[in-house]
Amino acid sequence: MAEQQAKTEAVVRGNRRVETGVVTRDKMNKTRRVEIPRLVKHPRYSKYIKRRTICYVHDEKNESRTGDTVEIMETRPLSKLKTWRLVRVVTKAPEQALAAAIPGAANPA
């Protein structure tokens, strides 16, 4: 009975958009700023131009860090800006890049 109800709820809810992007800011608690890059063809010159979409993502466990590639899913509005949830961390950022980005992390003395 419960399985049938869960299936009907999933059908009513519908499919949610899933995107992959890179975490660009992780200074907030349980919130990440994720950049989703895309290429757009110019209508006249047919040249491809880089564009980006900025999404604020809810990260309940604070598991992602700057530079990580993450998979996010659209959800109900959680706040004024947050309408995405973190699904999983696809790839972690290299530790060397993090040490270079944070001053004093490589040499704690």
C-alpha positions as CSV (number, residue, x, y, z in Angstrom):
1,M,0.0,0.0,0.0
2,A,2.8,2.4,1.0
3,E,4.8,1.5,-2.2
4,Q,1.8,2.4,-4.4
5,Q,1.3,5.7,-2.7
6,A,5.1,6.5,-3.1
7,K,4.9,5.7,-6.8
8,T,1.9,8.0,-7.3
9,E,3.6,10.9,-5.4
10,A,6.7,10.5,-7.6
11,V,4.5,10.8,-10.8
12,V,2.6,13.8,-9.5
13,R,5.9,15.6,-8.5
14,G,7.4,15.1,-12.0
15,N,11.0,15.1,-13.0
16,R,13.3,17.7,-11.6
17,R,16.2,19.3,-13.4
18,V,19.6,18.0,-12.6
19,E,22.7,20.0,-13.4
20,T,26.4,19.7,-12.9
21,G,28.6,22.7,-11.9
22,V,31.6,23.9,-9.9
23,V,31.5,25.3,-6.4
24,T,32.8,28.8,-6.4
25,R,32.1,29.9,-2.9
26,D,31.6,28.0,0.4
27,K,31.8,30.6,3.1
28,M,28.2,30.3,4.1
29,N,26.8,27.6,6.4
30,K,24.9,24.9,4.5
31,T,24.9,27.1,1.4
32,R,27.1,26.8,-1.7
33,R,27.4,29.0,-4.7
34,V,27.7,26.9,-7.9
35,E,28.6,28.0,-11.4
36,I,27.1,26.1,-14.3
37,P,29.0,27.0,-17.5
38,R,27.5,26.7,-21.0
39,L,28.3,27.7,-24.6
40,V,25.9,29.8,-26.6
41,K,26.2,30.3,-30.3
42,H,26.2,34.0,-31.4
43,P,23.3,34.5,-33.8
44,R,25.2,36.6,-36.3
45,Y,28.8,35.6,-36.1
46,S,28.3,31.9,-35.3
47,K,31.0,32.1,-32.7
48,Y,30.5,30.2,-29.4
49,I,30.5,32.4,-26.3
50,K,31.0,31.2,-22.7
51,R,28.1,32.0,-20.4
52,R,27.4,30.9,-16.9
53,T,24.5,30.5,-14.5
54,I,24.9,31.1,-10.8
55,C,22.9,28.9,-8.4
56,Y,22.7,28.9,-4.7
57,V,22.6,25.3,-3.4
58,H,21.6,23.8,-0.1
59,D,24.3,21.6,1.3
60,E,22.9,20.0,4.5
61,K,26.1,18.3,5.6
62,N,28.6,21.0,4.5
63,E,30.4,18.3,2.5
64,S,31.4,20.3,-0.6
65,R,34.3,22.8,-0.9
66,T,35.5,25.4,-3.4
67,G,36.6,23.8,-6.6
68,D,34.5,20.6,-6.3
69,T,32.4,19.5,-9.2
70,V,28.9,18.8,-7.9
71,E,25.5,17.5,-9.1
72,I,22.6,19.6,-8.0
73,M,18.8,19.1,-8.3
74,E,16.0,21.7,-8.5
75,T,13.8,21.8,-5.4
76,R,11.1,24.0,-3.8
77,P,12.3,27.4,-2.7
78,L,14.3,27.1,0.6
79,S,15.1,30.8,0.9
80,K,15.1,33.9,-1.2
81,L,17.9,32.7,-3.4
82,K,18.2,28.9,-2.7
83,T,16.1,26.7,-5.0
84,W,18.6,23.9,-5.6
85,R,19.8,21.0,-3.4
86,L,23.2,19.2,-3.5
87,V,22.7,15.6,-4.8
88,R,26.4,14.5,-4.7
89,V,30.0,15.6,-5.0
90,V,31.2,14.3,-8.4
91,T,34.9,15.1,-8.1
92,K,36.8,16.7,-5.2
93,A,39.1,19.6,-5.8
94,P,42.8,18.8,-5.6
95,E,44.3,19.5,-2.2
96,Q,47.2,21.5,-3.8
97,A,44.8,24.0,-5.4
98,L,43.0,24.5,-2.1
99,A,46.3,25.1,-0.2
100,A,47.3,27.7,-2.8
101,A,43.9,29.4,-2.6
102,I,43.9,29.7,1.1
103,P,46.8,31.9,2.4
104,G,48.6,30.4,5.4
105,A,47.2,26.9,4.9
106,A,50.5,25.5,3.4
107,N,52.7,27.2,6.0
108,P,50.8,27.2,9.3
109,A,53.8,28.8,11.2
